[in-house]
Amino acid sequence: MKNTIKNLVVLAVVTVFTLSFTTIDKDKKEIKTDKSKVVWKGYKVTGSHEGTISIKSGFLNFEADKLTGGEFVIDMTTINTTDLQGEYKGKLDGHLKSDDFFGIAKYPTAKLVFVKVKATGKNAYNVTGDLTIKGKTNPITFAISIYGNKATASLKIDRTKYDIKYGSANFFDNLKDKAIYDEFDLVSDLEF
């Protein structure tokens, strides 16, 4: 009986001692919003438009140098086109900010929260996340690559899942060459 108690005490001391010197290297890395860039591209029957949008805040979580999570807030008030100038740029920028599209007066931000991260290679990951646009949240899956203090990610988003139906041939008839495709792309170059 004495030996059993003695062994349990020794085991407890060794466990506490070991755990006190064993750390899991967890790291939350803030995104440098001024050095990061998000480019969007939307498609229509007669062509496409593209532009930029700013990250308001964000971070990536790492454990032992492996990506484990992240979260981003996008400043929807900064959406703008880069392929147009003058009056046409002003009109499209205003339309994108209106209730027909992103309704920035009521929804000034969008949010992406990583839910699951799976390594697919040395620096590559598949991420499943929750994307919230216009107050609606839907799951999304995308690839992200990490190199040093930089990351790149490409997302394909179906705007109709977020109640952005303007010009969608799936919701309106007789649009012909005025139809706008439901999916748009986001390409993010991040620095942290």
WOKAMO-V87967 format. One line per field, one symbol per residue. phi: phi as a letter, one per 40 degrees, with the letter a starting at -180 (. if undefined). Layout:
phi: ???
This chain:
phi: .cccccccccccccccccccbbbccbabbcccccbbabbbabbbdciabaabacccaiabbbbfgbcbaiabbbcccccacbbbbgdccdccdcccccccbcfcccbcbbabbcbabbcbadbbabbbbbbbbfgbbbcababbbbbgbbababbbbccccbgbbdgcccbbcgcfcccbcccbbbbbbbbb
